[in-house]
Structure formats: C-alpha cells, structure tokens
Amino acid sequence: MGVSATVPDRARTMRRTATGLLVAMAGVFVLSSQYLGVHPSVGYVRAFAEAAMVGGLADWFAVTALFRRPLGLPIPHTAIIPENKDRIADTMAAFLQDNFLTPAVVARRMQDMNLAKAVGDYLAAPAQGDTGIRLRAGAGALLAEFLESLDPERLGTQVRGGLKSLAARVELAPLLGQMLSAAIADKRHLPLIDSAVRWAGLTIEANEDLIRTMIHEKANGLLRWTGLDERLANSVLDGLYKLLAEVLVDPEHPLRGKLDEGLSALAHDLVHDPEMRAKVERAKNDLLDNPAVATWWIGVWERIRASLIKTAREPGGALGGQLGASVAELGRVLRDDPRMQVQLNRFARRTAVGVATRYGGQIVRLVSETVRRWDARTVTDRIESAVGRDLQFIRMNGTLVGGLVGLTIHAAGHLL
C-alpha cells in the first residue's frame, strides 16, 4: 500500500519540477528579451532560454502524447498507450512466452540453478531463533486452519464411503484364513488360547450363583430333598475349574489339541469353503451397512480432528515442535546430500519444462486477456506510475539540452 502510494507522489513531484523549469525558462526568455541592449551577454541568455523552451515543450508533447492527448486536442498519433492497449497486451504476452515460457528457455535458465540446496539452506537455517519459532507456529496454524475449514460431517462421510468401498472390494475370508494359518504355524495363537481359558474361568467364577440356580432347577425332587443337588452343583463347578486349570498348565492337554484342530479347520474353511466365505462376506457387508458404524466413525473422526486442531494451535506444542524438527531435518538433507539435490533439481527442471510446454500458452493468454479487460485509464495510470518519474527527467533533460544547443548555435552564429 505504501509503495503504490509513494510512486505516483514522486512522479507528480517530478512533473511539477519539469513544468516549473519550463515556466522558469519562459520567464527568463521574456525578461531577457526586454534587456537585449543592455549587454551582449543577454543575447546568449535569451538564446539559451528560447531553445530550452522549445526543447522542453517538444519533450512535454512527446511524454504527454504517450498517455493522453495534449491539451485534449485530437492530434494524430497521441494517447498512444490507451489507443494501443490491446496491441500492448498481445506484445507483452508474446514477449513473456518467447523469453520466459518456452521449454528451451526454462530448461536453460534452470540448468545452473541449485534449487534444492537453496530450499535446504532456508529450511535448515531457521532451526534456531525467532525464524524457527515462526516457521513452526506458521506450519501448525496452517494445519489447524486447514482442518477447521473442512466440513467434519461431509469429510467423515466421504472417508467412511472410501473405506467402505475399499473394504467391499477386499474378500475378507481368505485373508483371515491365511492370517490364522500363519499364526497357528508359528504358535502365535497359544497366548490367545491361554487368555480364552483364563477368561472362561473368570466368567464361571462371576456366574457361580447362576450356574447353581440352573442345576437346582434341572434337578429332580429327590435330589433336592436329599440335598444332592448342591453337591452336584459343587462337583460341576469343581470339575470345570479343574479342567480349565489342567488346560492352562498342560501344553499337551487333549482339549488344546481339539482347539488346534478346530482353529485349523476354520482357517481351511475360510480359504477353501465357498459357503463359509459367503457367510463371512455377508457378515462384513452387514457390518459396513450398519448405521451405527457410520455414526461411530464420524464420532471417531471428529475426535481425531478436534485433537489435531488443539495440538496444532498450542504454542510450542508437540506438533509444532515435531513439524519444526521435521522441516529442519529435511532442510539439512537437502543441503548436505548432493545426490538428492541432483534428483530434486532434475525433477524441478522437468516439472517446470512440462508446465511451460502444457500451460505456457494458457499463461500468456491469461496475461493478454487480463490486460485487455483493463480500461484504458487503468493501463495508463499503471504504466505512468511505473515510469512517470523517469519520463519527467526526459522533460527536464530536454529543457536543459535544448538550452545548451540554442546557446551553442547562438555562439556559433556570432563567431562565424
């Protein structure tokens, strides 16, 4: 904002200076014309002022004719920039394409650039000091803003749909069967069996009263009258506890063998039995179609998103530190690994050449169409703001050079 405001002000100042110099020469000319007889040197002053006015007016006309019609008169070949705006736009676009956006030019300009090392130096250096803190904070804030901009329900639905589509294409039964077979072969299923046996024992212990009640209800009247139903219940419970203890401590217990046989048969059926595979697929699809699963996943995603946002916004938090450390480490790799630099520079060069090849025409067309859409006043103001100050120097130089030329001609006329 400050730059755009300063340039027009400086151009306006120089315009006033050039105009003031022209007015001053006119004043000198008028004044010297009245005192020509006082001294011969006054003639030289008058000649200088006269030629300076001519040079200043000529350059004023030339500079003004670039941007507008002098004094508003419809003089041919004036207001050159507004009248030729479209041709200027096409020329700028052609210049841009011919000198910057051709594949050969892009490849040549990037040939000697070590872009990877420059990026590495920048990323590695900010690891210390305020710049590193700002970099980490900026990365965390950017991640947080990105996560906040996402529609949680829509994104959760999209991710769930993607996961569901992926899971629907994967036949689950053979995968489970192969995993189970590999676990049995490596004896990795044994801890699961031990856990299942312990779980069974704890379940029986927690439900002893229920088991006793069931035995009492199933016993006939004679057993209940003699009290044998209680002894029967105790015997059943003791037998179950003893069986589970023996299975737990004896790796060669027959029940373990039966469990191994059952698991092996299950693994075989999951891979080779079409009926079992179809049953697993139906169960999988029913689970994926269950609305409760969708609700559960959206809740999980929202908790993950909220946690990431909170962590990313914490100043000096773990996520910011991890991002900063990762960025610094990446910078050190890029800075110190010449082979990595060669590969990345080659990739960047090929990418830039590809962009120039595919989109160079579209880029220059965008430039041309953008300038064409500007109104004539906008184009004039922008160009004048950029070069107006230097153009006013032309006026001042024209005034002074014209005066010197007039002075020289006047002196040569007297000498000859």
Protein Blocks (a to p, Z undefined) as FASTA:
>chain_A
ZZmmmmmmmmmmmmmmmmmmmmmmmmmmmmmmmmmmmpmklmmmmmmmmmmmmmmmmmmm
mmmmmmmcehhiacehiaklmmmmmmmmmmmmmmmmmmmmgfklmmmmmmmpcfklmmmm
mmmmmmgcjklmmmmmmmmmmmmmmmmmpcfklmmmmmmmmmmmmmmmpcfklmmmmmmm
mmmmnopmmmmmmmmmmmmmmmmmmmmmmmmmmmmmmpcfklmmnopmmmmmmmmmmmmm
mmmmmmmmmmkbfklmmmmmmmmmmmmmmmmmmklmmmmmmmmmmmmmpmklmmmmmmmm
mmmmmmmmmmmmpghiaklmmmmmmmmmmmmmmmmmmklmmmmmmmmmmmmmmmmmmmmm
mmmmmmmmmmmmpcfklmmmmmmmmmmmmmmmmmmmmmmmmmmmmmmmmmmmmmZZ
